[in-house]
Amino acid sequence: MKRVVVDRPGGYERLRVEAARDPEPVLDEVRVRVRASGVNYADCVIRMGLYESAKHYVGYPITPGFEVAGTIDAVGSLARDVAIGTEVIAVTRFGGYASHVVVPRAQIFAKPRALSFDEAASIPANFLTAHWALHGLAKVRLGETILVHSAAGGVGGALSQLGRRAGARVIGVVGRREKIDVARGLGCDAVIDASSGDWVARARVLSPRGYEIVLDANGASTLRASFELLCAPGRLVIYGFHSMLPRGRGRPSLARLARTWLATPRFDPLAMTGTNRSVLALNLSYLFEQRAILHEGMRDLLVAFERGELVAPPITCFALDDVASAHRALETGATVGKLVLVAQP
Ligand SMILES: NC(=O)c1ccc[n+]([C@@H]2O[C@H](COP(=O)([O-])OP(=O)(O)OC[C@H]3O[C@@H](n4cnc5c(N)ncnc54)[C@H](OP(=O)(O)O)[C@@H]3O)[C@@H](O)[C@H]2O)c1
């Protein structure tokens, strides 16, 4: 097998591709011959050494990768009823940047026929995050107005689609004009281009009474304004802090980390109670053991993809050997949809 290994945190040069013996499944495990692995911004943060759950569960050296799609090519003694050749999606938490992965059978899901392998590998991390944020935490309701930051991106695009599917009015914010059409195509009713002026003023014009839900992975750069845009009752869902990191430089800057950490708002429980505005947060990688959340989310999502209620985002493929280019591209902030690594032709 081939896999990507990060021996210690650093820049793109730390993404080393190595050959290793094929892993053997035991007991209830199955082995997936990987056709595509999803790339997430969190993988870049793991490479930089700033992803706490990666240190907590695995440490370095580490193979990043939360998700793959492929076919079953070997099974353990307690998984003999899983047919060789079955097309699956597997959630991996870590280890997905590889040509073969071994996972417990509880972590595989039948690939919807409507999706290619590349598309299937783009689903779990983004859509489970969006699903838990919107349905598990914020409990989006028909007719609500929601604001989605980075609406043309991986999680943002999934939030836009799920928000529209739930009957909400979805307003997206994007960082570049070229992303407007993509965000619209993924379910946004209106899109604000933050590069062309005051996005907060525009958000107020688009929903003068405020927003029931705002979904924010920027951190310090937008969190305060996101909270102020809530109506009552309103919910701010926080799921990332990517403005703490430089665009496209590959390595964090300690000065920037410290500055943005200090600038990150601390929300006042008295003010929240008095105005019926709440702050919610999530990190999917710490929810991995919560099988009910994982399975309910995947079940709902995969049925929706099979029925055509959700569509795969635009996909950009990179060879597994070219993983550094995928990270470099994602960190520019210019990509749309999802990037995937293709292990085998
Ligand atoms: N909490 C969780 O469980 C969880 C799970 C998955 C992802 N996440 C987080 O969700 C966020 C989105 O992840 P993703 O994989 O879907 O990525 P993505 O949205 O496809 O790409 C990142 C986007 O963020 C924006 N951005 C803002 N500051 C940036 C910076 N300094 N560098 C690069 N991009 C920047 C850019 O879009 P615009 O310029 O258009 O805004 C960029 O296209 C990340 O912060 C990630 O860590 C959290």
Ligand as a Chemical Component Dictionary entry (heavy atoms), coordinates in Angstrom:
data_LIG
# 
_chem_comp.id                   LIG 
_chem_comp.type                 NON-POLYMER 
_chem_comp.pdbx_formal_charge   0 
_chem_comp.three_letter_code    LIG 
# 
loop_
_chem_comp_atom.comp_id 
_chem_comp_atom.atom_id 
_chem_comp_atom.alt_atom_id 
_chem_comp_atom.type_symbol 
_chem_comp_atom.charge 
_chem_comp_atom.model_Cartn_x 
_chem_comp_atom.model_Cartn_y 
_chem_comp_atom.model_Cartn_z 
_chem_comp_atom.pdbx_ordinal 
LIG N1  N1  N 0  -15.499 21.620 13.931 1  
LIG C1  C1  C 0  -15.534 20.614 13.072 2  
LIG O1  O1  O 0  -15.929 19.508 13.397 3  
LIG C2  C2  C 0  -15.092 20.865 11.656 4  
LIG C3  C3  C 0  -15.255 19.883 10.687 5  
LIG C4  C4  C 0  -14.873 20.174 9.371  6  
LIG C5  C5  C 0  -14.321 21.419 9.080  7  
LIG N2  N2  N 1  -14.145 22.315 10.075 8  
LIG C6  C6  C 0  -13.595 23.647 9.790  9  
LIG O2  O2  O 0  -14.395 24.234 8.802  10 
LIG C7  C7  C 0  -13.623 25.140 8.049  11 
LIG C8  C8  C 0  -13.834 24.845 6.580  12 
LIG O3  O3  O 0  -13.206 23.620 6.277  13 
LIG P1  P1  P 0  -13.265 23.012 4.817  14 
LIG O4  O4  O 0  -12.426 21.807 4.808  15 
LIG O5  O5  O -1 -14.692 22.898 4.410  16 
LIG O6  O6  O 0  -12.529 24.144 3.959  17 
LIG P2  P2  P 0  -13.114 25.082 2.808  18 
LIG O7  O7  O 0  -14.257 25.866 3.350  19 
LIG O8  O8  O 0  -13.342 24.273 1.584  20 
LIG O9  O9  O 0  -11.884 26.044 2.525  21 
LIG C9  C9  C 0  -11.566 27.043 3.427  22 
LIG C10 C10 C 0  -12.260 28.390 3.062  23 
LIG O10 O10 O 0  -12.172 29.211 4.215  24 
LIG C11 C11 C 0  -12.002 30.567 3.841  25 
LIG N3  N3  N 0  -10.827 31.067 4.577  26 
LIG C12 C12 C 0  -10.862 32.056 5.503  27 
LIG N4  N4  N 0  -9.661  32.237 6.042  28 
LIG C13 C13 C 0  -8.827  31.362 5.460  29 
LIG C14 C14 C 0  -7.427  31.090 5.591  30 
LIG N5  N5  N 0  -6.664  31.759 6.440  31 
LIG N6  N6  N 0  -6.900  30.120 4.827  32 
LIG C15 C15 C 0  -7.669  29.422 3.965  33 
LIG N7  N7  N 0  -8.991  29.637 3.810  34 
LIG C16 C16 C 0  -9.568  30.608 4.536  35 
LIG C17 C17 C 0  -11.906 30.586 2.325  36 
LIG O11 O11 O 0  -13.200 30.851 1.814  37 
LIG P3  P3  P 0  -13.848 32.320 1.728  38 
LIG O12 O12 O 0  -12.723 33.252 1.437  39 
LIG O13 O13 O 0  -14.827 32.202 0.604  40 
LIG O14 O14 O 0  -14.493 32.571 3.045  41 
LIG C18 C18 C 0  -11.558 29.147 1.987  42 
LIG O15 O15 O 0  -11.952 28.790 0.669  43 
LIG C19 C19 C 0  -12.188 24.995 8.550  44 
LIG O16 O16 O 0  -11.922 25.983 9.506  45 
LIG C20 C20 C 0  -12.199 23.646 9.205  46 
LIG O17 O17 O 0  -11.193 23.498 10.169 47 
LIG C21 C21 C 0  -14.528 22.066 11.342 48 
# 
loop_
_chem_comp_bond.comp_id 
_chem_comp_bond.atom_id_1 
_chem_comp_bond.atom_id_2 
_chem_comp_bond.value_order 
_chem_comp_bond.pdbx_ordinal 
LIG N1  C1  SING 1  
LIG C1  O1  DOUB 2  
LIG C1  C2  SING 3  
LIG C2  C3  SING 4  
LIG C2  C21 DOUB 5  
LIG C3  C4  DOUB 6  
LIG C4  C5  SING 7  
LIG C5  N2  DOUB 8  
LIG N2  C6  SING 9  
LIG N2  C21 SING 10 
LIG C6  O2  SING 11 
LIG C6  C20 SING 12 
LIG O2  C7  SING 13 
LIG C7  C8  SING 14 
LIG C7  C19 SING 15 
LIG C8  O3  SING 16 
LIG O3  P1  SING 17 
LIG P1  O4  DOUB 18 
LIG P1  O5  SING 19 
LIG P1  O6  SING 20 
LIG O6  P2  SING 21 
LIG P2  O7  DOUB 22 
LIG P2  O8  SING 23 
LIG P2  O9  SING 24 
LIG O9  C9  SING 25 
LIG C9  C10 SING 26 
LIG C10 O10 SING 27 
LIG C10 C18 SING 28 
LIG O10 C11 SING 29 
LIG C11 N3  SING 30 
LIG C11 C17 SING 31 
LIG N3  C12 SING 32 
LIG N3  C16 SING 33 
LIG C12 N4  DOUB 34 
LIG N4  C13 SING 35 
LIG C13 C14 SING 36 
LIG C13 C16 DOUB 37 
LIG C14 N5  SING 38 
LIG C14 N6  DOUB 39 
LIG N6  C15 SING 40 
LIG C15 N7  DOUB 41 
LIG N7  C16 SING 42 
LIG C17 O11 SING 43 
LIG C17 C18 SING 44 
LIG O11 P3  SING 45 
LIG P3  O12 DOUB 46 
LIG P3  O13 SING 47 
LIG P3  O14 SING 48 
LIG C18 O15 SING 49 
LIG C19 O16 SING 50 
LIG C19 C20 SING 51 
LIG C20 O17 SING 52 
# 
